[in-house]
Amino acid sequence: MTGTSTATICASIKLLLGGPFTLHLHLGRRPPPPPKTKYTHPPPPSPTKTMYPHPPPPPNTACNHPPLPPSPPRSK
């Protein structure tokens, strides 16, 4: 590996950013990161839920477990 590959990489970076001055400004004056705030607003609804609503579950008529025996009347 010779120095030509790194030179072409640097040249392509300068061309992408618009010259060496823009490169220096871009690297030197980066804006500070925004302060981390709590995520308060709700997330947007997913398109799958709005476009394809799930049908309501069918009534639970075919239970696998046997029905519970009737509870005896409580003695007062």
N, CA, C and O atoms as CSV, one atom per row, in Angstrom:
chain,resi,resn,atom,element,x,y,z
A,1,MET,N,N,0.852,-1.198,0.000
A,1,MET,CA,C,0.000,0.000,0.000
A,1,MET,C,C,0.885,1.245,0.000
A,1,MET,O,O,1.733,1.418,0.876
A,2,THR,N,N,0.682,2.093,-0.975
A,2,THR,CA,C,1.447,3.332,-1.029
A,2,THR,C,C,0.571,4.479,-0.565
A,2,THR,O,O,-0.584,4.278,-0.190
A,3,GLY,N,N,1.124,5.682,-0.590
A,3,GLY,CA,C,0.386,6.840,-0.106
A,3,GLY,C,C,-0.658,7.347,-1.080
A,3,GLY,O,O,-1.380,8.295,-0.769
A,4,THR,N,N,-0.755,6.736,-2.256
A,4,THR,CA,C,-1.711,7.259,-3.236
A,4,THR,C,C,-3.142,6.976,-2.808
A,4,THR,O,O,-4.036,7.790,-3.043
A,5,SER,N,N,-3.364,5.821,-2.177
A,5,SER,CA,C,-4.742,5.489,-1.807
A,5,SER,C,C,-5.254,6.455,-0.739
A,5,SER,O,O,-6.398,6.906,-0.804
A,6,THR,N,N,-4.409,6.773,0.241
A,6,THR,CA,C,-4.859,7.710,1.273
A,6,THR,C,C,-5.043,9.098,0.688
A,6,THR,O,O,-5.930,9.837,1.113
A,7,ALA,N,N,-4.206,9.465,-0.294
A,7,ALA,CA,C,-4.348,10.786,-0.903
A,7,ALA,C,C,-5.661,10.874,-1.669
A,7,ALA,O,O,-6.340,11.901,-1.628
A,8,THR,N,N,-6.020,9.805,-2.366
A,8,THR,CA,C,-7.290,9.845,-3.097
A,8,THR,C,C,-8.456,9.884,-2.130
A,8,THR,O,O,-9.463,10.537,-2.401
A,9,ILE,N,N,-8.333,9.194,-1.003
A,9,ILE,CA,C,-9.411,9.234,-0.009
A,9,ILE,C,C,-9.559,10.654,0.525
A,9,ILE,O,O,-10.675,11.158,0.650
A,10,CYS,N,N,-8.438,11.299,0.841
A,10,CYS,CA,C,-8.507,12.674,1.350
A,10,CYS,C,C,-9.094,13.607,0.294
A,10,CYS,O,O,-9.895,14.485,0.613
A,11,ALA,N,N,-8.696,13.418,-0.958
A,11,ALA,CA,C,-9.205,14.280,-2.017
A,11,ALA,C,C,-10.703,14.082,-2.187
A,11,ALA,O,O,-11.441,15.044,-2.398
A,12,SER,N,N,-11.152,12.832,-2.096
A,12,SER,CA,C,-12.588,12.589,-2.257
A,12,SER,C,C,-13.352,13.199,-1.092
A,12,SER,O,O,-14.451,13.720,-1.285
A,13,ILE,N,N,-12.793,13.146,0.114
A,13,ILE,CA,C,-13.459,13.772,1.262
A,13,ILE,C,C,-13.534,15.279,1.051
A,13,ILE,O,O,-14.570,15.890,1.315
A,14,LYS,N,N,-12.440,15.889,0.575
A,14,LYS,CA,C,-12.457,17.337,0.342
A,14,LYS,C,C,-13.468,17.690,-0.742
A,14,LYS,O,O,-14.151,18.709,-0.650
A,15,LEU,N,N,-13.564,16.848,-1.771
A,15,LEU,CA,C,-14.541,17.129,-2.822
A,15,LEU,C,C,-15.961,16.989,-2.289
A,15,LEU,O,O,-16.841,17.773,-2.644
A,16,LEU,N,N,-16.183,15.999,-1.444
A,16,LEU,CA,C,-17.529,15.800,-0.909
A,16,LEU,C,C,-17.931,16.971,-0.018
A,16,LEU,O,O,-19.079,17.413,-0.051
A,17,LEU,N,N,-16.998,17.468,0.770
A,17,LEU,CA,C,-17.345,18.526,1.717
A,17,LEU,C,C,-17.211,19.906,1.101
A,17,LEU,O,O,-17.616,20.889,1.722
A,18,GLY,N,N,-16.660,20.013,-0.094
A,18,GLY,CA,C,-16.600,21.305,-0.757
A,18,GLY,C,C,-15.289,22.033,-0.562
A,18,GLY,O,O,-15.272,23.262,-0.619
A,19,GLY,N,N,-14.198,21.339,-0.337
A,19,GLY,CA,C,-12.912,22.018,-0.229
A,19,GLY,C,C,-12.302,21.858,1.154
A,19,GLY,O,O,-12.969,21.403,2.082
A,20,PRO,N,N,-11.026,22.233,1.294
A,20,PRO,CA,C,-10.344,22.064,2.586
A,20,PRO,C,C,-10.915,22.982,3.659
A,20,PRO,O,O,-10.929,22.615,4.834
A,21,PHE,N,N,-11.388,24.177,3.277
A,21,PHE,CA,C,-11.907,25.093,4.303
A,21,PHE,C,C,-13.175,24.515,4.930
A,21,PHE,O,O,-13.371,24.577,6.144
A,22,THR,N,N,-14.021,23.957,4.081
A,22,THR,CA,C,-15.226,23.344,4.624
A,22,THR,C,C,-14.863,22.156,5.500
A,22,THR,O,O,-15.541,21.888,6.492
A,23,LEU,N,N,-13.803,21.443,5.146
A,23,LEU,CA,C,-13.388,20.307,5.952
A,23,LEU,C,C,-12.964,20.783,7.336
A,23,LEU,O,O,-13.321,20.170,8.342
A,24,HIS,N,N,-12.199,21.880,7.388
A,24,HIS,CA,C,-11.757,22.391,8.690
A,24,HIS,C,C,-12.937,22.908,9.495
A,24,HIS,O,O,-13.023,22.669,10.700
A,25,LEU,N,N,-13.846,23.616,8.835
A,25,LEU,CA,C,-15.007,24.127,9.559
A,25,LEU,C,C,-15.864,22.973,10.055
A,25,LEU,O,O,-16.403,23.017,11.161
A,26,HIS,N,N,-15.987,21.944,9.232
A,26,HIS,CA,C,-16.839,20.815,9.601
A,26,HIS,C,C,-16.265,20.079,10.807
A,26,HIS,O,O,-17.000,19.646,11.694
A,27,LEU,N,N,-14.927,19.942,10.826
A,27,LEU,CA,C,-14.328,19.197,11.925
A,27,LEU,C,C,-14.167,20.072,13.167
A,27,LEU,O,O,-14.240,19.570,14.289
A,28,GLY,N,N,-13.949,21.376,12.978
A,28,GLY,CA,C,-13.650,22.224,14.124
A,28,GLY,C,C,-14.888,22.754,14.822
A,28,GLY,O,O,-14.903,22.856,16.049
A,29,ARG,N,N,-15.925,23.093,14.073
A,29,ARG,CA,C,-17.095,23.729,14.679
A,29,ARG,C,C,-18.305,22.806,14.581
A,29,ARG,O,O,-19.295,23.119,13.920
A,30,ARG,N,N,-18.203,21.687,15.242
A,30,ARG,CA,C,-19.373,20.812,15.264
A,30,ARG,C,C,-20.367,21.345,16.282
A,30,ARG,O,O,-19.961,21.733,17.378
A,31,PRO,N,N,-21.633,21.379,15.965
A,31,PRO,CA,C,-22.609,21.847,16.949
A,31,PRO,C,C,-22.676,20.880,18.120
A,31,PRO,O,O,-22.499,19.677,17.933
A,32,PRO,N,N,-22.925,21.379,19.317
A,32,PRO,CA,C,-23.000,20.479,20.472
A,32,PRO,C,C,-24.200,19.562,20.332
A,32,PRO,O,O,-25.204,19.949,19.734
A,33,PRO,N,N,-24.118,18.364,20.867
A,33,PRO,CA,C,-25.256,17.448,20.761
A,33,PRO,C,C,-26.448,17.997,21.524
A,33,PRO,O,O,-26.265,18.642,22.556
A,34,PRO,N,N,-27.655,17.761,21.051
A,34,PRO,CA,C,-28.821,18.271,21.765
A,34,PRO,C,C,-28.942,17.615,23.132
A,34,PRO,O,O,-28.567,16.453,23.291
A,35,PRO,N,N,-29.454,18.333,24.114
A,35,PRO,CA,C,-29.594,17.732,25.446
A,35,PRO,C,C,-30.574,16.575,25.405
A,35,PRO,O,O,-31.582,16.612,24.700
A,36,LYS,N,N,-30.256,15.552,26.174
A,36,LYS,CA,C,-31.121,14.371,26.171
A,36,LYS,C,C,-32.370,14.666,27.001
A,36,LYS,O,O,-32.293,14.907,28.206
A,37,THR,N,N,-33.492,14.643,26.345
A,37,THR,CA,C,-34.744,14.870,27.054
A,37,THR,C,C,-35.507,13.559,27.140
A,37,THR,O,O,-35.274,12.629,26.368
A,38,LYS,N,N,-36.415,13.509,28.088
A,38,LYS,CA,C,-37.200,12.286,28.236
A,38,LYS,C,C,-38.177,12.160,27.077
A,38,LYS,O,O,-38.712,13.153,26.584
A,39,TYR,N,N,-38.394,10.947,26.662
A,39,TYR,CA,C,-39.296,10.678,25.535
A,39,TYR,C,C,-40.717,10.738,26.074
A,39,TYR,O,O,-41.216,9.780,26.664
A,40,THR,N,N,-41.370,11.906,25.856
A,40,THR,CA,C,-42.679,12.106,26.463
A,40,THR,C,C,-43.806,11.830,25.485
A,40,THR,O,O,-44.795,11.196,25.851
A,41,HIS,N,N,-43.677,12.293,24.243
A,41,HIS,CA,C,-44.812,12.136,23.335
A,41,HIS,C,C,-44.921,10.684,22.889
A,41,HIS,O,O,-43.902,10.012,22.735
A,42,PRO,N,N,-46.136,10.188,22.678
A,42,PRO,CA,C,-46.310,8.774,22.329
A,42,PRO,C,C,-45.766,8.488,20.945
A,42,PRO,O,O,-45.734,9.383,20.100
A,43,PRO,N,N,-45.339,7.266,20.694
A,43,PRO,CA,C,-44.828,6.926,19.367
A,43,PRO,C,C,-45.960,6.930,18.353
A,43,PRO,O,O,-47.114,6.712,18.720
A,44,PRO,N,N,-45.655,7.171,17.094
A,44,PRO,CA,C,-46.710,7.155,16.072
A,44,PRO,C,C,-47.275,5.749,15.924
A,44,PRO,O,O,-46.546,4.772,16.094
A,45,PRO,N,N,-48.546,5.632,15.614
A,45,PRO,CA,C,-49.126,4.289,15.461
A,45,PRO,C,C,-48.497,3.566,14.287
A,45,PRO,O,O,-48.208,4.167,13.252
A,46,SER,N,N,-48.291,2.291,14.457
A,46,SER,CA,C,-47.662,1.527,13.379
A,46,SER,C,C,-48.650,1.355,12.235
A,46,SER,O,O,-49.842,1.162,12.475
A,47,PRO,N,N,-48.172,1.422,10.992
A,47,PRO,CA,C,-49.099,1.335,9.854
A,47,PRO,C,C,-49.820,-0.005,9.780
A,47,PRO,O,O,-50.920,-0.090,9.234
A,48,THR,N,N,-49.202,-1.059,10.330
A,48,THR,CA,C,-49.867,-2.363,10.245
A,48,THR,C,C,-51.122,-2.376,11.103
A,48,THR,O,O,-52.122,-2.991,10.732
A,49,LYS,N,N,-51.078,-1.700,12.254
A,49,LYS,CA,C,-52.254,-1.704,13.120
A,49,LYS,C,C,-53.367,-0.861,12.514
A,49,LYS,O,O,-54.539,-1.227,12.602
A,50,THR,N,N,-53.011,0.264,11.898
A,50,THR,CA,C,-54.051,1.133,11.363
A,50,THR,C,C,-54.602,0.576,10.054
A,50,THR,O,O,-55.797,0.698,9.786
A,51,MET,N,N,-53.752,-0.027,9.245
A,51,MET,CA,C,-54.218,-0.507,7.945
A,51,MET,C,C,-54.935,-1.845,8.081
A,51,MET,O,O,-55.943,-2.080,7.415
A,52,TYR,N,N,-54.423,-2.717,8.937
A,52,TYR,CA,C,-55.021,-4.035,9.085
A,52,TYR,C,C,-55.415,-4.240,10.545
A,52,TYR,O,O,-54.641,-4.823,11.304
A,53,PRO,N,N,-56.585,-3.782,10.956
A,53,PRO,CA,C,-56.969,-3.998,12.356
A,53,PRO,C,C,-57.246,-5.474,12.614
A,53,PRO,O,O,-57.814,-6.173,11.775
A,54,HIS,N,N,-56.840,-5.923,13.775
A,54,HIS,CA,C,-57.067,-7.321,14.113
A,54,HIS,C,C,-58.540,-7.538,14.438
A,54,HIS,O,O,-59.146,-6.697,15.102
A,55,PRO,N,N,-59.127,-8.634,13.992
A,55,PRO,CA,C,-60.512,-8.908,14.370
A,55,PRO,C,C,-60.593,-9.231,15.857
A,55,PRO,O,O,-59.608,-9.694,16.433
A,56,PRO,N,N,-61.729,-9.002,16.487
A,56,PRO,CA,C,-61.840,-9.323,17.911
A,56,PRO,C,C,-61.705,-10.821,18.115
A,56,PRO,O,O,-62.108,-11.596,17.247
A,57,PRO,N,N,-61.154,-11.244,19.228
A,57,PRO,CA,C,-60.988,-12.684,19.455
A,57,PRO,C,C,-62.352,-13.359,19.533
A,57,PRO,O,O,-63.303,-12.759,20.034
A,58,PRO,N,N,-62.467,-14.573,19.056
A,58,PRO,CA,C,-63.761,-15.265,19.113
A,58,PRO,C,C,-64.128,-15.581,20.556
A,58,PRO,O,O,-63.237,-15.672,21.401
A,59,PRO,N,N,-65.402,-15.750,20.862
A,59,PRO,CA,C,-65.781,-16.104,22.235
A,59,PRO,C,C,-65.176,-17.440,22.618
A,59,PRO,O,O,-65.095,-18.362,21.807
A,60,ASN,N,N,-64.759,-17.525,23.853
A,60,ASN,CA,C,-64.029,-18.702,24.315
A,60,ASN,C,C,-65.026,-19.825,24.612
A,60,ASN,O,O,-65.326,-20.111,25.772
A,61,THR,N,N,-65.529,-20.449,23.560
A,61,THR,CA,C,-66.514,-21.512,23.770
A,61,THR,C,C,-65.844,-22.869,23.836
A,61,THR,O,O,-66.271,-23.730,24.606
A,62,ALA,N,N,-64.806,-23.078,23.049
A,62,ALA,CA,C,-64.156,-24.386,23.035
A,62,ALA,C,C,-62.974,-24.365,23.985
A,62,ALA,O,O,-61.824,-24.247,23.560
A,63,CYS,N,N,-63.260,-24.480,25.264
A,63,CYS,CA,C,-62.181,-24.513,26.253
A,63,CYS,C,C,-61.615,-25.923,26.324
A,63,CYS,O,O,-62.342,-26.907,26.188
A,64,ASN,N,N,-60.309,-26.005,26.537
A,64,ASN,CA,C,-59.700,-27.319,26.679
A,64,ASN,C,C,-59.903,-27.863,28.090
A,64,ASN,O,O,-60.088,-29.067,28.271
A,65,HIS,N,N,-59.868,-26.991,29.078
A,65,HIS,CA,C,-59.999,-27.471,30.455
A,65,HIS,C,C,-61.482,-27.615,30.797
A,65,HIS,O,O,-62.311,-26.872,30.271
A,66,PRO,N,N,-61.824,-28.565,31.675
A,66,PRO,CA,C,-63.235,-28.739,32.038
A,66,PRO,C,C,-63.742,-27.527,32.798
A,66,PRO,O,O,-62.954,-26.851,33.460
A,67,PRO,N,N,-65.029,-27.232,32.724
A,67,PRO,CA,C,-65.557,-26.076,33.445
A,67,PRO,C,C,-65.450,-26.279,34.948
A,67,PRO,O,O,-65.461,-27.406,35.442
A,68,LEU,N,N,-65.348,-25.174,35.658
A,68,LEU,CA,C,-65.243,-25.252,37.112
A,68,LEU,C,C,-66.579,-25.709,37.692
A,68,LEU,O,O,-67.637,-25.345,37.177
A,69,PRO,N,N,-66.534,-26.506,38.763
A,69,PRO,CA,C,-67.800,-26.919,39.386
A,69,PRO,C,C,-68.502,-25.712,39.996
A,69,PRO,O,O,-67.834,-24.759,40.397
A,70,PRO,N,N,-69.815,-25.725,40.077
A,70,PRO,CA,C,-70.523,-24.586,40.663
A,70,PRO,C,C,-70.122,-24.399,42.113
A,70,PRO,O,O,-70.039,-25.357,42.882
A,71,SER,N,N,-69.875,-23.146,42.474
A,71,SER,CA,C,-69.430,-22.879,43.839
A,71,SER,C,C,-70.593,-23.103,44.801
A,71,SER,O,O,-71.714,-22.683,44.514
A,72,PRO,N,N,-70.350,-23.755,45.934
A,72,PRO,CA,C,-71.444,-23.968,46.899
A,72,PRO,C,C,-71.886,-22.637,47.489
A,72,PRO,O,O,-71.067,-21.727,47.620
A,73,PRO,N,N,-73.148,-22.499,47.845
A,73,PRO,CA,C,-73.615,-21.237,48.431
A,73,PRO,C,C,-72.941,-20.980,49.765
A,73,PRO,O,O,-72.778,-21.886,50.582
A,74,ARG,N,N,-72.552,-19.732,49.973
A,74,ARG,CA,C,-71.871,-19.388,51.221
A,74,ARG,C,C,-72.869,-19.394,52.377
A,74,ARG,O,O,-73.982,-18.878,52.269
A,75,SER,N,N,-72.442,-19.981,53.461
A,75,SER,CA,C,-73.316,-19.980,54.643
A,75,SER,C,C,-73.084,-18.696,55.413
A,75,SER,O,O,-71.950,-18.345,55.740
A,76,LYS,N,N,-74.162,-18.008,55.693
A,76,LYS,CA,C,-74.027,-16.734,56.400
A,76,LYS,C,C,-73.904,-16.965,57.897
A,76,LYS,O,O,-73.782,-16.008,58.662
